[in-house]
Amino acid sequence: MLAALVADGARAPDLDVSVLVAEGLSPLLPAYGAAGVPAGVRVVVVPPGAEPEALRSAARDADWTVVVAPETDGILAARVALVRTAGGRVAAPDDRFIAVAGDKQATVRALAAAGVPVPAGRLLEPGEEWPVGFALPAVVKARAGCGGDGLAVLRGPAELLPAEFSRRLEAHAAGTPVGVSCLCGAEGPFPLPPVRQRFSTGRSPRFLGGDLGLPAAAAARATQLARRAITALEWATGPAVGWVGVDMILGSRDDGAHDRVLEINPRLTTSFVGLSAQSSRSLLRALLARGAGEPVDWPGEPHGDGSFAIGTTEDPSADAHHA
């Protein structure tokens, strides 16, 4: 994702991009080889222990800061807060929005209260056993985390393994996994083309990648549901600025009666990789424009079918899996 973000930012002639990279992690930018990074991009190597001050200093000097970090252990919230306390302008949602979106149980409660369809479920505290009468199959996931932390599809109570962290247990939602990324700002969410997600099969599905192959009617349903979800969470928390992803399941009914929102990601997601490749224009520039209340100049000329993979060659046939 970092290499895609850097390459995308280099497409915008009015952007001077600085990338903070931890010492020893320069291989995260392998795509440029001997040619180095693109013009207009400066790589700042940060020594161990210096990351907070380096981010604070860079944020003070920049017009915008984009934080690429997971919600896990409050990392995203802490980095966004650091930028704000330094006086920087960050393309990120309100602090309360990040906090609720980073808690899968709190997210579902906020969405359900606004009438947005979500899977039935409940919280499991550490060491808690299978609730009597809970529907099967079911899905369990870490309450706070990202990237499928603690995710498992369960066919029976015996498959619920002990855990030392809080989890959300919810009814399995059958259908097509879809992610809708939105560029957010004062004018509301600007939905990008929905990505049909691919997951590995088995008890612990892993994200493999995606494509833009959704039929038009299904894509319209997904887009409308993503708008509803983000707007509902904004009502409950505060405004969203920057990139927000909505993960959902589209059910088999054309009227959307079986569609369910699974979670909201208040940060840049891997869909950026595939979506950025669809245009000769900069998606990062469009993101910042939306945050500033300016017109969004994206997409440009499309390229390919939007397919992208995430570090695996496993069989991607998992349309019926919930994640």
C-alpha positions as CSV (number, residue, x, y, z in Angstrom):
1,M,0.0,0.0,0.0
2,L,2.8,2.4,0.8
3,A,4.4,2.0,-2.6
4,A,1.0,2.6,-4.3
5,L,0.4,5.7,-2.2
6,V,3.7,7.2,-3.1
7,A,3.3,6.4,-6.8
8,D,-0.2,7.9,-6.7
9,G,0.9,11.1,-5.0
10,A,3.7,11.6,-7.6
11,R,1.0,11.9,-10.3
12,A,-0.2,15.2,-8.9
13,P,2.1,18.0,-10.1
14,D,1.0,20.3,-7.2
15,L,1.9,17.8,-4.5
16,D,5.3,17.6,-2.8
17,V,5.1,14.3,-0.8
18,S,7.3,13.4,2.2
19,V,7.2,9.8,3.4
20,L,8.3,8.9,6.9
21,V,9.9,5.4,6.8
22,A,11.5,3.6,9.8
23,E,15.1,2.9,9.6
24,G,15.7,-0.5,8.0
25,L,12.3,-0.5,6.3
26,S,13.2,1.2,3.0
27,P,12.4,-2.1,1.2
28,L,8.7,-1.1,1.7
29,L,9.3,1.1,-1.3
30,P,10.7,-1.6,-3.7
31,A,8.7,-0.7,-6.8
32,Y,11.2,1.9,-8.0
33,G,14.4,-0.1,-8.0
34,A,17.5,1.7,-9.3
35,A,15.3,4.6,-10.5
36,G,14.7,5.6,-7.0
37,V,11.4,7.2,-5.8
38,P,9.5,9.5,-8.2
39,A,10.1,13.2,-8.6
40,G,8.3,15.2,-6.0
41,V,8.6,12.5,-3.4
42,R,11.1,12.8,-0.4
43,V,11.7,9.8,1.8
44,V,12.6,10.6,5.4
45,V,14.4,7.8,7.2
46,V,13.4,7.8,10.9
47,P,15.8,6.2,13.4
48,P,14.4,4.0,16.2
49,G,12.5,5.9,18.9
50,A,12.3,9.1,16.9
51,E,9.0,8.4,15.1
52,P,6.7,10.6,17.3
53,E,8.9,13.7,17.1
54,A,9.6,13.1,13.3
55,L,5.8,12.9,12.7
56,R,5.2,16.0,14.9
57,S,7.8,18.0,13.0
58,A,6.7,16.9,9.6
59,A,3.0,17.6,10.4
60,R,3.8,21.2,11.5
61,D,5.4,21.9,8.2
62,A,3.0,20.2,5.9
63,D,-0.3,21.4,4.5
64,W,-1.8,17.9,5.0
65,T,-0.8,14.7,6.8
66,V,-2.1,11.3,5.9
67,V,-1.6,8.7,8.7
68,V,-1.3,5.1,7.5
69,A,-1.7,3.0,10.7
70,P,-4.0,0.3,12.2
71,E,-6.6,0.9,14.8
72,T,-5.1,-1.9,16.9
73,D,-4.0,-0.8,20.4
74,G,-5.0,2.8,19.7
75,I,-2.1,3.3,17.2
76,L,-4.2,5.2,14.7
77,A,-5.9,7.4,17.2
78,A,-2.6,8.2,18.9
79,R,-0.9,9.2,15.7
80,V,-3.9,11.3,14.5
81,A,-4.0,13.1,17.9
82,L,-0.2,13.7,17.7
83,V,-0.6,15.5,14.4
84,R,-3.5,17.6,15.7
85,T,-1.7,18.6,18.9
86,A,1.3,19.6,16.8
87,G,-1.0,22.0,14.8
88,G,-1.0,19.9,11.7
89,R,-4.0,19.3,9.4
90,V,-4.7,15.6,9.2
91,A,-6.9,13.8,6.6
92,A,-8.7,11.7,9.3
93,P,-12.1,11.5,11.0
94,D,-13.0,13.1,14.3
95,D,-11.4,11.5,17.3
96,R,-14.7,10.1,18.5
97,F,-15.4,8.7,15.0
98,I,-12.1,6.8,15.1
99,A,-12.7,5.5,18.6
100,V,-16.2,4.1,17.8
101,A,-15.1,2.7,14.3
102,G,-12.2,1.0,16.0
103,D,-14.6,-0.9,18.3
104,K,-16.6,-3.3,16.3
105,Q,-19.3,-3.7,19.0
106,A,-19.7,0.0,19.3
107,T,-19.8,0.4,15.5
108,V,-22.6,-2.1,15.2
109,R,-24.6,-0.5,18.0
110,A,-24.3,3.0,16.5
111,L,-25.3,1.7,13.0
112,A,-28.3,-0.3,14.3
113,A,-29.5,2.7,16.3
114,A,-29.7,4.6,13.0
115,G,-31.5,1.8,11.2
116,V,-28.5,0.6,9.2
117,P,-28.7,-3.2,8.7
118,V,-26.0,-5.2,10.6
119,P,-25.6,-8.8,11.6
120,A,-27.2,-9.9,14.9
121,G,-24.6,-10.5,17.5
122,R,-23.2,-9.8,20.9
123,L,-19.9,-9.1,22.8
124,L,-17.9,-12.0,24.2
125,E,-15.7,-11.1,27.2
126,P,-12.3,-12.9,27.7
127,G,-12.9,-16.5,28.7
128,E,-16.6,-16.4,28.1
129,E,-18.1,-19.5,26.7
130,W,-20.5,-20.1,23.8
131,P,-23.9,-18.4,24.5
132,V,-26.7,-20.9,24.7
133,G,-29.0,-20.8,21.6
134,F,-26.7,-18.6,19.5
135,A,-27.3,-19.2,15.7
136,L,-24.9,-21.2,13.6
137,P,-22.9,-20.8,11.5
138,A,-21.4,-17.7,13.3
139,V,-18.4,-15.4,13.0
140,V,-16.1,-14.3,15.8
141,K,-13.6,-11.4,15.5
142,A,-11.5,-9.2,17.8
143,R,-13.5,-6.3,19.2
144,A,-10.6,-4.0,18.5
145,G,-8.3,-4.7,15.6
146,C,-8.0,-4.7,11.8
147,G,-6.9,-7.0,9.0
148,G,-9.0,-9.9,10.2
149,D,-7.6,-10.0,13.7
150,G,-9.1,-13.0,15.5
151,L,-11.5,-13.7,12.6
152,A,-12.9,-17.2,12.5
153,V,-16.0,-18.8,10.9
154,L,-17.6,-21.2,13.3
155,R,-19.8,-24.2,12.5
156,G,-20.3,-25.4,16.0
157,P,-19.8,-24.2,19.7
158,A,-16.8,-26.4,20.1
159,E,-14.9,-24.4,17.5
160,L,-14.9,-21.3,19.7
161,L,-11.3,-21.2,21.0
162,P,-10.4,-19.4,24.3
163,A,-9.1,-15.8,23.9
164,E,-7.7,-13.3,26.3
165,F,-9.3,-10.3,24.6
166,S,-12.9,-9.1,24.0
167,R,-14.5,-10.4,20.8
168,R,-17.7,-9.8,18.8
169,L,-19.7,-12.9,18.0
170,E,-22.2,-12.5,15.2
171,A,-24.5,-14.4,12.9
172,H,-22.9,-15.4,9.6
173,A,-24.1,-13.3,6.8
174,A,-24.2,-15.2,3.5
175,G,-23.5,-13.3,0.3
176,T,-20.8,-11.3,-1.6
177,P,-18.2,-9.5,0.5
178,V,-17.9,-5.9,-0.8
179,G,-15.8,-2.9,0.3
180,V,-16.8,0.7,-0.5
181,S,-14.2,3.4,0.1
182,C,-15.3,7.0,0.5
183,L,-13.5,10.3,0.3
184,C,-15.0,12.3,3.2
185,G,-15.2,15.9,4.0
186,A,-17.7,18.7,4.8
187,E,-19.7,17.9,1.7
188,G,-20.3,14.3,2.8
189,P,-18.9,11.0,1.6
190,F,-17.8,10.7,-2.0
191,P,-18.1,7.0,-2.8
192,L,-15.5,5.3,-5.0
193,P,-16.3,2.2,-7.1
194,P,-17.2,-0.7,-4.9
195,V,-14.6,-3.5,-4.7
196,R,-15.8,-7.1,-4.7
197,Q,-13.5,-8.7,-2.1
198,R,-11.9,-12.1,-2.3
199,F,-11.1,-14.2,0.8
200,S,-9.4,-17.6,1.3
201,T,-11.7,-20.4,2.3
202,G,-11.6,-22.3,5.6
203,R,-12.0,-21.5,9.3
204,S,-9.9,-18.3,9.3
205,P,-10.5,-16.4,6.0
206,R,-7.7,-14.1,4.8
207,F,-8.1,-11.2,2.5
208,L,-6.6,-12.0,-0.9
209,G,-7.6,-8.9,-3.0
210,G,-10.5,-7.6,-5.0
211,D,-11.9,-6.4,-8.3
212,L,-14.4,-4.0,-9.7
213,G,-16.6,-6.7,-11.2
214,L,-19.8,-6.0,-9.4
215,P,-23.0,-5.8,-11.5
216,A,-24.3,-2.2,-11.8
217,A,-27.4,-2.8,-9.6
218,A,-25.3,-4.4,-6.9
219,A,-22.8,-1.6,-7.0
220,A,-25.5,0.9,-6.6
221,R,-26.9,-0.9,-3.5
222,A,-23.4,-1.0,-2.0
223,T,-22.8,2.6,-2.6
224,Q,-26.1,3.7,-1.0
225,L,-25.4,1.5,2.0
226,A,-21.9,2.9,2.5
227,R,-23.3,6.4,2.4
228,R,-25.9,5.5,5.0
229,A,-23.3,3.8,7.3
230,I,-20.8,6.7,7.3
231,T,-23.6,9.3,7.7
232,A,-25.0,7.3,10.7
233,L,-21.6,7.1,12.4
234,E,-21.0,10.8,11.8
235,W,-24.3,11.6,13.5
236,A,-23.3,9.5,16.5
237,T,-19.8,10.8,16.8
238,G,-18.5,13.6,14.7
239,P,-17.4,14.5,11.1
240,A,-15.3,12.3,9.0
241,V,-12.5,13.7,6.8
242,G,-10.2,11.6,4.6
243,W,-10.5,8.0,3.6
244,V,-13.2,5.8,5.2
245,G,-13.9,2.2,4.1
246,V,-17.2,0.4,4.7
247,D,-17.1,-3.5,4.6
248,M,-20.4,-5.2,3.9
249,I,-22.1,-8.3,2.7
250,L,-24.5,-8.0,-0.2
251,G,-27.2,-10.7,0.1
252,S,-29.0,-12.6,-2.6
253,R,-32.1,-10.4,-2.7
254,D,-32.2,-7.6,-5.3
255,D,-34.1,-5.3,-2.9
256,G,-31.1,-5.4,-0.4
257,A,-33.1,-6.9,2.4
258,H,-30.3,-9.3,3.3
259,D,-27.4,-6.8,2.9
260,R,-25.4,-6.1,6.1
261,V,-22.7,-3.7,7.1
262,L,-19.9,-5.4,8.9
263,E,-17.6,-2.7,10.0
264,I,-16.2,0.8,9.2
265,N,-12.5,1.5,8.7
266,P,-11.5,5.1,9.6
267,R,-8.2,4.9,7.7
268,L,-6.6,4.2,4.4
269,T,-7.4,0.6,3.3
270,T,-5.9,-1.8,0.8
271,S,-8.6,-1.0,-1.7
272,F,-6.5,2.1,-2.4
273,V,-4.1,-0.2,-4.3
274,G,-6.6,-1.4,-6.9
275,L,-8.6,1.9,-7.1
276,S,-5.5,4.0,-7.6
277,A,-4.5,1.9,-10.6
278,Q,-7.8,2.8,-12.3
279,S,-6.8,6.3,-13.2
280,S,-3.9,8.3,-14.5
281,R,-4.9,11.0,-12.0
282,S,-4.0,11.1,-8.4
283,L,-6.5,9.5,-5.9
284,L,-4.5,11.0,-3.1
285,R,-5.0,14.5,-4.6
286,A,-8.7,13.8,-4.8
287,L,-8.7,12.7,-1.2
288,L,-7.2,15.9,0.0
289,A,-9.5,18.0,-2.3
290,R,-12.6,16.4,-0.7
291,G,-11.2,17.1,2.7
292,A,-10.6,20.7,1.8
293,G,-14.1,21.1,0.4
294,E,-12.9,21.4,-3.2
295,P,-14.2,19.6,-6.3
296,V,-13.0,16.0,-6.7
297,D,-11.1,15.4,-9.9
298,W,-11.3,11.6,-10.1
299,P,-11.4,9.2,-11.8
300,G,-9.6,9.9,-14.9
301,E,-9.1,7.5,-17.7
302,P,-9.8,3.9,-16.5
303,H,-7.1,1.2,-16.8
304,G,-7.9,-2.5,-16.5
305,D,-10.6,-4.2,-14.5
306,G,-9.5,-3.0,-11.0
307,S,-8.2,-6.4,-10.0
308,F,-5.5,-6.5,-7.3
309,A,-4.0,-9.2,-5.1
310,I,-2.6,-8.9,-1.5
311,G,0.5,-11.1,-1.2
312,T,-0.9,-14.5,-1.9
313,T,-1.7,-16.9,-4.8
314,E,-4.4,-18.9,-3.0
315,D,-7.7,-19.8,-4.6
316,P,-9.8,-16.6,-4.4
317,S,-13.2,-18.3,-4.7
318,A,-14.8,-17.2,-1.5
319,D,-17.8,-15.1,-2.5
320,A,-20.0,-16.7,0.2
321,H,-17.7,-15.9,3.1
322,H,-18.3,-13.3,5.7
323,A,-15.4,-11.3,6.9
